[in-house]
């Protein structure tokens, strides 16, 4: 959009009256982003507006620690016995090669 002097004076007047950028854009026949861009280039800002509603800040309720039955008295730790693991049978080279050949034959 090309901004001429009439558009800029109307923009300044409407902004000073408190109109929003969308309302000004409708009056000028351009987009809201064009109005916002021109306002920033003209360095026109509004003061900080306080929020419309005042939120109530409620205190957070304190949590109570629940005593569970497991924490009431100490319990002895149960230790499991180590498993007796069997050592794998050692295979000879010809047995390993036969297993490898069988695996290759099954994949192809």
Secondary structure as a PSIPRED ss2 file (coil, helix, strand):
# PSIPRED VFORMAT (PSIPRED V4.0)

   1 X C   1.000  0.000  0.000
   2 X C   1.000  0.000  0.000
   3 X C   1.000  0.000  0.000
   4 X C   1.000  0.000  0.000
   5 X H   0.000  1.000  0.000
   6 X H   0.000  1.000  0.000
   7 X H   0.000  1.000  0.000
   8 X H   0.000  1.000  0.000
   9 X H   0.000  1.000  0.000
  10 X H   0.000  1.000  0.000
  11 X H   0.000  1.000  0.000
  12 X H   0.000  1.000  0.000
  13 X H   0.000  1.000  0.000
  14 X H   0.000  1.000  0.000
  15 X H   0.000  1.000  0.000
  16 X H   0.000  1.000  0.000
  17 X H   0.000  1.000  0.000
  18 X C   1.000  0.000  0.000
  19 X C   1.000  0.000  0.000
  20 X C   1.000  0.000  0.000
  21 X H   0.000  1.000  0.000
  22 X H   0.000  1.000  0.000
  23 X H   0.000  1.000  0.000
  24 X H   0.000  1.000  0.000
  25 X H   0.000  1.000  0.000
  26 X H   0.000  1.000  0.000
  27 X H   0.000  1.000  0.000
  28 X H   0.000  1.000  0.000
  29 X C   1.000  0.000  0.000
  30 X C   1.000  0.000  0.000
  31 X C   1.000  0.000  0.000
  32 X H   0.000  1.000  0.000
  33 X H   0.000  1.000  0.000
  34 X H   0.000  1.000  0.000
  35 X H   0.000  1.000  0.000
  36 X H   0.000  1.000  0.000
  37 X H   0.000  1.000  0.000
  38 X H   0.000  1.000  0.000
  39 X H   0.000  1.000  0.000
  40 X H   0.000  1.000  0.000
  41 X H   0.000  1.000  0.000
  42 X C   1.000  0.000  0.000
  43 X C   1.000  0.000  0.000
  44 X C   1.000  0.000  0.000
  45 X C   1.000  0.000  0.000
  46 X C   1.000  0.000  0.000
  47 X C   1.000  0.000  0.000
  48 X C   1.000  0.000  0.000
  49 X C   1.000  0.000  0.000
  50 X C   1.000  0.000  0.000
  51 X C   1.000  0.000  0.000
  52 X C   1.000  0.000  0.000
  53 X C   1.000  0.000  0.000
  54 X C   1.000  0.000  0.000
  55 X C   1.000  0.000  0.000
  56 X C   1.000  0.000  0.000
  57 X C   1.000  0.000  0.000
  58 X C   1.000  0.000  0.000
  59 X C   1.000  0.000  0.000
  60 X C   1.000  0.000  0.000
  61 X C   1.000  0.000  0.000
  62 X C   1.000  0.000  0.000
  63 X C   1.000  0.000  0.000
  64 X C   1.000  0.000  0.000
  65 X C   1.000  0.000  0.000
  66 X C   1.000  0.000  0.000
  67 X C   1.000  0.000  0.000
  68 X C   1.000  0.000  0.000
  69 X H   0.000  1.000  0.000
  70 X H   0.000  1.000  0.000
  71 X H   0.000  1.000  0.000
  72 X H   0.000  1.000  0.000
  73 X C   1.000  0.000  0.000
  74 X C   1.000  0.000  0.000
  75 X C   1.000  0.000  0.000
  76 X C   1.000  0.000  0.000
  77 X C   1.000  0.000  0.000
  78 X C   1.000  0.000  0.000
  79 X C   1.000  0.000  0.000
  80 X C   1.000  0.000  0.000
  81 X C   1.000  0.000  0.000
  82 X C   1.000  0.000  0.000
  83 X C   1.000  0.000  0.000
  84 X C   1.000  0.000  0.000
  85 X C   1.000  0.000  0.000
  86 X C   1.000  0.000  0.000
  87 X C   1.000  0.000  0.000
  88 X C   1.000  0.000  0.000
  89 X C   1.000  0.000  0.000
  90 X C   1.000  0.000  0.000
  91 X C   1.000  0.000  0.000
  92 X C   1.000  0.000  0.000
  93 X H   0.000  1.000  0.000
  94 X H   0.000  1.000  0.000
  95 X H   0.000  1.000  0.000
  96 X H   0.000  1.000  0.000
  97 X H   0.000  1.000  0.000
  98 X H   0.000  1.000  0.000
  99 X H   0.000  1.000  0.000
 100 X H   0.000  1.000  0.000
 101 X H   0.000  1.000  0.000
 102 X H   0.000  1.000  0.000
 103 X H   0.000  1.000  0.000
 104 X H   0.000  1.000  0.000
 105 X H   0.000  1.000  0.000
 106 X H   0.000  1.000  0.000
 107 X H   0.000  1.000  0.000
 108 X C   1.000  0.000  0.000
